[in-house]
Amino acid sequence: MDNPGTATPETFPAQDRLAGGAQYIGGRFAKGTSGRTHAVVDPATGMDVYTYELAGTEDVDRAVAAARDAFPGWAATTPGERSDALHRFAAVLADRAEEFARAESLQCGKPLKLTREFDVPGTIDNTAFFAGAARHLQGQAAAEYSGDHTSYVRREPIGVVGSIAPWNYPLQMAAWKILPAIAAGNTIVLKPAELTPLTSLLFAEAATLAGIPDGVVNVVTGTGKEAGEHLVGHPDVAMTSFTGSTGVGKRVAEVATATVKRLHLELGGKAPFVVFDDADLEAAVHGAVAGALINTGQDCTAATRAYVQRPLYEAFVERTAALMETVRLGNPFAPGTDLGPLISHTQRDRVAAFVERARGYARVVTGGEPPQGELKNGAYYRPTLVADAPQDSEIVQSEIFGPVLVVLPFDSDDEGIRLANDTPYGLAASAWTTGVYRANRATREIKAGCVWVNDHIPIISEMPHGGYKASGFGKDMSVYSFEEYTQVKHVMFDNTAVSRKDWHRTIFGDR
């Protein structure tokens, strides 16, 4: 290959199949009807790799109708039948793992080693997990809670789920929404980000290849303003799940409220990385660089605010900057690449603007600029360390979504935990200490949906992912996610064989 960052049959083997269109409705690819097109751009080169017709409201209506028509049959299948289908789904994904890894790298700019070792295996593992979870759609055991009556609780599917996934982890976020929904007996219409539809479409195709009935999994690729809002507000959609920024999440909630939908929101984050003075400094430095730069910092759980207790502060800043400078930016398909580009030049410019404004009140220790030379046409930005910013400054409080880590000192343990909690967000955090008391206190008092100790970023299918405060509500992965895609019904039986006339007389009198 002369330029492995562009679309070739090797890097994008599914391009012929996707020529049928970027909508997947009722088990087949289709073209959008909005009359407008959109290009998937390789962020490593700035070149268009796939141009498609955007979905309009009519396409959303067709997808919702397909999901609605498929719902009664899919909901009627047994948990065992759904489990078997999801096991087949996992097998199809495993067979096509390299295709998914390459498509994800191409559309996102992720290093291929990351998509091969993390994104795709994680998605296959999620599929296998929900294949098992499907067999555990349990209510509550029957019991006599009220005299002569027996009560029990059923968990039932909700109906058609309308979901919106982001561009930073398009394959995994599609899986996190589709899998628990269909495992519980729902059908789904997913709208991926316009920038990154490729793997979501291939994921829906894989569901069909696994024998999941047509209409159970549908994908519409359009703009948030047109296709997204129409999907969220659609009267036949019973639940909305959204992952994205807090600002857009507020709008989703506003639209969903009009039809009183079940709502699941996984929103922004500004994860604190708290280093106490008894921490293993080298471990913390390596953890900070990995946690801050994962997916080029485009991760709502990424380490973005490092609070370091004063005795370790200067050494942490110096060593973290030195380690960042060894990170290799490059073509996502090159074996030696550690860090790829940001998703777009627009996002790169947004990140750069945050850093440029911070120069007026903080110290940019390393990075703070795009690379030159052969990478200049891509959306690259150098790993950046900013020190000594005020706690109330923009770069500390706002979500940047780029390879930028801000480091601030603290003195007492009380201060470190207070600063960690001092943003509107609460998605994830980490505490670095060798002390059991400090670890227990930090995990108890830091307000976040996940608190790692002496690590930052790993997730597993069996454990929940979701936030506190402005980071939203609801959980992805785990049985907690599975249960969110069900509704609870109380069933009560009258166990007596005698007339209930006396009971009615109590209510209505002697008639």
C-alpha positions in Angstrom: 0.0 0.0 0.0 1.3 3.4 -0.9 -0.7 5.2 1.8 -2.3 2.8 4.3 -4.3 5.6 5.9 -6.7 5.7 2.9 -9.5 3.4 1.9 -8.3 0.3 0.0 -9.8 -3.2 -0.2 -7.4 -4.2 2.5 -8.1 -1.4 4.9 -11.9 -1.2 4.2 -12.9 -4.7 2.9 -16.6 -4.0 3.4 -16.9 -1.0 1.1 -18.5 -3.0 -1.7 -21.3 -4.2 0.6 -21.9 -0.7 1.9 -22.4 0.6 -1.6 -26.1 -0.3 -1.0 -26.4 2.6 1.3 -25.8 3.7 4.9 -29.2 2.8 6.3 -29.9 -0.7 7.5 -33.7 -1.2 7.8 -35.5 -4.5 8.0 -32.5 -6.6 7.4 -31.0 -4.9 4.3 -29.0 -1.9 3.3 -30.8 1.1 1.8 -30.0 4.6 0.7 -31.1 7.6 2.7 -33.9 9.9 1.3 -33.0 13.3 2.7 -31.5 14.5 -0.6 -28.2 15.3 1.1 -24.9 13.4 1.3 -22.2 13.1 3.9 -18.6 11.9 3.6 -16.7 9.7 6.1 -13.3 11.3 6.3 -10.1 9.5 7.2 -8.9 11.8 10.0 -5.3 10.7 9.5 -5.2 12.1 5.9 -8.2 14.3 5.5 -9.4 12.2 2.6 -13.0 11.1 1.9 -13.3 7.3 2.1 -17.1 6.8 1.9 -19.9 9.1 0.8 -23.5 8.2 1.5 -27.0 9.6 1.4 -28.1 10.9 4.8 -31.3 9.6 6.4 -34.3 11.8 6.5 -37.4 11.6 8.7 -39.1 9.2 6.3 -36.2 6.7 6.8 -36.6 7.0 10.5 -40.3 6.3 10.2 -39.5 3.2 8.0 -36.9 1.9 10.5 -39.3 2.5 13.5 -42.1 0.7 11.6 -39.7 -2.3 10.9 -38.8 -2.4 14.6 -42.4 -2.1 15.7 -43.5 -4.9 13.3 -40.6 -7.2 14.5 -41.3 -6.6 18.2 -44.1 -9.0 18.9 -42.3 -12.0 17.4 -39.0 -11.2 19.0 -40.5 -10.4 22.4 -42.3 -13.8 22.2 -39.1 -15.7 21.8 -37.8 -17.5 24.9 -34.7 -16.2 26.8 -32.9 -19.3 25.6 -33.7 -18.6 22.0 -32.4 -15.0 22.3 -29.3 -16.3 24.0 -28.6 -18.8 21.2 -29.0 -16.0 18.7 -26.6 -13.8 20.6 -24.0 -16.6 20.8 -24.2 -16.9 17.0 -23.9 -13.1 16.8 -20.6 -13.3 18.8 -19.3 -16.0 16.5 -20.0 -13.9 13.4 -18.2 -10.9 15.0 -15.3 -13.1 15.8 -15.1 -14.3 12.2 -15.1 -10.7 10.9 -12.9 -9.2 13.7 -10.2 -7.9 11.3 -12.8 -6.3 9.1 -14.3 -4.5 12.1 -10.9 -3.5 13.4 -9.8 -1.9 10.1 -13.1 -0.1 9.5 -13.0 1.3 13.0 -9.4 2.5 12.6 -10.2 4.0 9.2 -13.2 6.1 10.3 -11.9 7.1 13.8 -8.1 7.4 13.3 -7.6 4.9 16.1 -4.3 2.9 15.9 -5.1 -0.5 14.5 -3.4 -2.2 17.4 -6.0 -0.5 19.7 -9.0 -1.6 17.7 -7.6 -5.1 17.3 -6.8 -5.5 21.0 -9.5 -3.4 22.7 -12.5 -2.2 20.7 -13.3 -5.4 18.7 -12.5 -8.0 21.4 -14.4 -5.9 23.9 -17.4 -5.9 21.7 -17.3 -9.6 21.1 -17.0 -10.1 24.9 -20.0 -7.8 25.5 -22.0 -9.9 23.0 -21.1 -13.1 24.8 -22.0 -11.6 28.1 -25.5 -10.5 27.0 -26.0 -13.9 25.4 -25.7 -15.3 28.9 -27.7 -12.5 30.5 -30.6 -13.2 28.2 -31.2 -16.4 30.1 -31.6 -14.4 33.4 -34.6 -12.3 32.6 -36.1 -13.0 36.0 -38.8 -11.4 38.1 -39.4 -11.9 41.8 -40.5 -15.2 43.2 -44.2 -15.6 44.0 -45.2 -15.1 47.7 -48.2 -14.3 49.8 -47.6 -10.7 50.7 -51.3 -9.9 51.3 -53.3 -12.6 53.0 -55.0 -14.8 50.5 -53.2 -13.3 47.5 -50.1 -14.4 45.7 -47.9 -11.8 44.1 -45.0 -11.9 41.7 -43.1 -9.5 39.5 -42.5 -10.0 35.8 -39.8 -8.2 33.8 -40.9 -7.6 30.2 -39.4 -5.9 27.2 -40.3 -2.3 26.7 -40.9 -2.1 22.9 -39.0 -0.2 20.3 -35.8 1.5 21.6 -34.4 4.5 19.8 -30.7 5.0 20.5 -28.1 7.5 19.5 -24.4 6.6 19.7 -21.3 8.9 19.6 -18.3 9.0 17.3 -15.5 8.3 19.8 -16.2 4.5 20.2 -18.8 3.8 17.4 -18.5 0.1 17.5 -18.5 -0.4 21.2 -21.2 2.2 21.9 -23.5 0.6 19.3 -22.9 -2.7 21.0 -23.6 -1.3 24.5 -27.0 0.0 23.2 -28.1 -2.8 20.9 -27.1 -5.9 23.0 -29.0 -5.3 26.3 -32.0 -4.1 24.4 -32.4 -7.1 22.1 -31.3 -9.6 24.8 -34.3 -8.4 26.9 -36.6 -8.9 23.9 -36.8 -5.3 22.6 -36.2 -4.2 19.0 -34.0 -1.2 18.2 -33.3 1.7 15.9 -29.8 3.1 16.3 -28.6 6.4 14.9 -24.7 6.5 14.9 -22.8 9.7 14.5 -22.6 10.9 10.9 -18.8 10.9 11.1 -18.5 7.2 12.0 -21.4 5.0 10.7 -19.3 2.2 9.2 -19.0 -0.3 12.0 -22.5 0.3 13.3 -23.8 -0.7 9.9 -21.6 -3.8 9.8 -22.7 -4.7 13.3 -26.4 -4.6 12.2 -25.5 -6.7 9.2 -23.7 -9.2 11.5 -26.9 -9.5 13.5 -28.8 -10.6 10.4 -26.1 -13.1 9.5 -26.4 -14.6 13.0 -30.1 -15.3 12.3 -31.6 -12.4 14.3 -34.9 -11.6 12.6 -35.2 -8.7 10.1 -36.3 -5.5 11.8 -34.9 -6.4 15.3 -31.8 -4.3 14.7 -32.0 -1.2 12.4 -29.5 1.6 11.8 -30.3 5.1 10.4 -27.5 7.4 9.6 -28.6 11.1 9.5 -28.0 14.3 11.3 -28.9 14.8 15.0 -31.1 17.7 14.2 -33.2 15.8 11.7 -32.9 12.1 12.1 -31.9 12.1 15.8 -34.7 14.4 17.1 -37.3 12.7 15.0 -36.2 9.3 16.4 -36.2 10.6 20.0 -39.6 12.2 19.6 -41.2 9.4 17.6 -44.5 8.2 19.3 -43.8 4.5 18.5 -40.4 4.6 20.3 -40.8 3.6 23.9 -37.3 4.2 25.2 -34.4 6.5 24.3 -30.8 5.8 25.0 -28.2 8.5 24.3 -24.5 8.8 24.7 -22.8 12.2 24.1 -22.2 15.6 25.5 -24.2 16.9 28.5 -25.5 19.8 26.4 -27.0 17.6 23.7 -28.2 15.2 26.4 -30.3 18.0 27.9 -32.0 18.5 24.5 -32.6 14.7 24.1 -34.3 14.7 27.5 -36.4 17.7 26.5 -37.6 16.0 23.3 -38.1 12.6 25.0 -40.2 14.1 27.8 -42.9 15.2 25.4 -43.8 11.5 24.9 -42.9 10.3 28.4 -40.3 7.9 27.3 -37.9 5.8 29.4 -34.6 7.7 29.2 -31.0 6.5 29.5 -28.3 9.2 29.3 -24.5 8.6 29.4 -23.0 12.1 29.1 -19.8 14.0 29.5 -17.0 13.5 32.0 -14.0 15.3 33.5 -12.3 12.5 35.4 -10.0 13.3 38.3 -6.8 11.4 38.8 -5.9 11.8 42.5 -2.3 11.0 43.5 -1.6 10.9 47.2 1.9 11.3 48.6 2.3 7.6 49.4 1.6 6.6 45.8 4.0 4.6 43.6 5.1 7.6 41.5 6.3 5.7 38.4 3.0 3.7 38.3 1.0 6.9 38.6 3.0 8.7 35.9 2.5 5.8 33.5 -1.2 5.5 34.5 -1.7 9.2 33.9 -0.2 9.1 30.4 -2.2 6.0 29.4 -5.4 7.3 31.0 -5.1 10.8 29.5 -4.2 9.7 26.0 -6.4 6.7 25.4 -8.2 7.2 22.1 -6.3 10.5 21.7 -8.1 11.7 24.8 -11.5 11.4 23.2 -13.0 9.4 26.0 -15.4 10.6 28.6 -13.6 8.5 31.3 -10.1 9.7 30.3 -7.9 11.1 33.0 -8.2 14.9 32.5 -7.5 16.5 35.9 -4.5 15.1 37.8 -4.4 16.3 41.4 -1.0 15.5 43.0 -0.2 15.9 46.6 2.5 18.6 47.0 5.5 16.4 48.0 5.2 14.5 44.6 3.9 17.4 42.5 7.0 18.7 40.7 8.4 15.2 40.1 5.1 14.1 38.7 4.9 17.0 36.3 8.5 16.5 35.1 8.2 12.7 34.6 4.8 12.9 33.0 6.0 15.5 30.5 9.0 13.4 29.7 6.9 10.2 29.1 4.4 12.1 27.0 7.2 13.2 24.7 8.1 9.6 23.9 4.5 8.9 22.6 4.7 8.1 18.9 2.1 9.9 16.7 1.6 8.3 13.3 -0.5 6.6 10.7 -3.1 4.4 12.5 -2.2 1.4 10.3 1.5 1.6 11.1 2.6 -0.9 13.7 4.7 1.6 15.7 1.9 4.2 16.2 0.9 4.9 19.8 -1.5 7.8 19.1 -3.7 8.6 16.1 -5.4 11.8 15.1 -8.4 13.4 16.6 -11.7 12.7 14.9 -11.6 15.8 12.7 -9.8 19.0 12.0 -12.7 20.8 13.7 -12.1 18.8 16.9 -8.4 19.4 16.7 -8.9 23.2 16.4 -11.3 23.1 19.3 -8.7 21.3 21.5 -6.0 23.7 20.3 -8.2 26.7 21.2 -8.6 25.4 24.8 -4.8 25.2 25.2 -4.1 28.6 23.6 -6.5 30.3 26.0 -4.9 28.5 28.9 -1.5 30.0 28.1 -2.8 33.2 29.6 -3.3 31.6 33.1 -1.4 28.3 33.2 1.9 26.7 32.2 2.0 24.5 29.0 4.8 22.1 30.0 4.9 20.0 26.8 2.9 19.7 23.6 0.3 22.4 22.8 0.6 22.2 19.0 -0.1 20.1 16.0 2.8 18.1 14.6 4.4 19.2 11.3 5.9 17.2 8.5 4.2 14.1 7.1 1.3 14.3 9.6 0.4 17.9 9.0 -2.6 17.1 6.8 -4.2 14.9 9.4 -6.1 16.0 12.5 -3.2 15.3 14.8 -2.4 17.2 18.1 0.6 16.6 20.3 0.1 15.1 23.8 -0.1 18.1 26.0 0.5 18.7 29.7 -0.8 21.9 31.4 0.2 22.7 34.9 -0.7 25.3 37.6 -4.2 26.2 36.2 -6.7 27.7 38.7 -9.4 25.2 39.8 -12.1 27.4 38.4 -10.5 27.9 35.0 -12.0 26.7 31.8 -9.4 24.1 31.1 -10.1 22.4 34.5 -13.8 22.6 34.4 -14.8 22.0 30.8 -14.6 18.8 28.8 -11.9 19.2 26.2 -12.0 15.7 24.6 -8.4 15.7 23.4 -4.9 14.6 24.4 -4.6 17.2 27.2 -3.9 16.5 30.9 -4.1 19.3 33.5 -2.1 18.9 36.7 -2.8 20.8 39.9 -1.2 20.4 43.4 -3.1 19.8 46.7 -2.0 19.7 50.3 -4.4 17.8 52.6 -6.4 14.7 51.8 -9.5 16.7 52.4 -8.5 19.2 49.8 -7.6 16.5 47.2 -11.0 14.9 47.5 -12.8 18.2 47.5 -11.1 19.3 44.3 -11.8 15.9 42.7 -15.5 16.5 43.2 -15.4 20.1 42.2 -16.9 19.9 38.6 -20.4 19.3 37.4 -19.4 15.8 36.2 -19.2 12.4 37.9 -18.5 9.7 35.4 -15.2 8.2 36.5 -12.2 8.9 38.7 -9.1 7.2 40.1 -7.1 7.3 43.3 -3.4 6.4 43.6 -2.2 5.4 47.0 -0.6 2.5 48.8 -2.7 3.1 51.9 -5.9 1.1 52.5 -7.5 3.8 54.5 -6.9 6.4 51.8 -8.2 4.1 49.1 -11.3 3.3 51.1 -12.0 7.0 51.8 -11.4 8.0 48.2 -13.7 5.4 46.7 -16.4 6.3 49.3 -16.2 10.1 49.0 -15.4 10.7 45.3 -18.7 11.2 43.5 -18.4 9.2 40.3 -20.0 6.1 38.8 -16.6 4.3 38.7 -13.5 4.9 41.0 -10.4 2.9 40.1 -7.6 2.4 42.6 -4.0 2.5 41.2 -5.4 2.1 37.7 -7.4 4.2 35.2 -9.6 3.3 32.3 -10.2 -0.6 32.3 -13.8 -1.8 32.0 -15.3 -5.2 32.0 -18.6 -6.5 30.6 -19.8 -7.8 34.0 -19.6 -4.4 35.7 -21.7 -1.2 35.2 -20.6 1.9 33.4 -22.5 5.2 34.0 -22.3 8.5 35.9 -23.4 10.8 38.6 -24.5 14.4 38.4 -24.2 16.0 34.9 -22.6 12.8 33.6 -26.2 11.4 33.3 -28.0 8.4 34.6 -28.5 4.8 33.7 -25.8 2.1 33.2 -24.2 0.4 30.3 -22.9 -3.2 30.4 -23.6 -5.6 33.3 -27.0 -6.9 34.5 -27.8 -3.3 35.6 -27.9 -2.3 31.9 -29.9 -5.4 31.0 -32.6 -4.6 33.6 -32.9 -1.0 32.3 -34.3 -2.3 29.1 -37.1 -4.0 30.8 -40.3 -2.8 32.5 -41.6 -4.3 35.8 -45.1 -5.7 36.1 -46.8 -6.7 39.3 -49.1 -9.8 38.9 -51.5 -10.7 41.8 -53.7 -13.8 42.1 -56.7 -14.3 44.4 -56.1 -17.7 45.9 -59.5 -18.2 47.6 -62.1 -20.5 46.3 -64.9 -18.6 48.1 -66.9 -15.6 47.0 -65.4 -12.2 47.4 -68.8 -10.8 48.3 -67.8 -9.9 51.8 -64.8 -7.9 50.5 -67.1 -6.1 48.0 -69.5 -5.3 50.8 -66.7 -3.7 52.7 -66.0 -1.4 49.8 -69.5 -0.7 48.4 -71.8 -1.5 51.3 -74.6 -4.0 51.4 -76.0 -4.2 47.9 
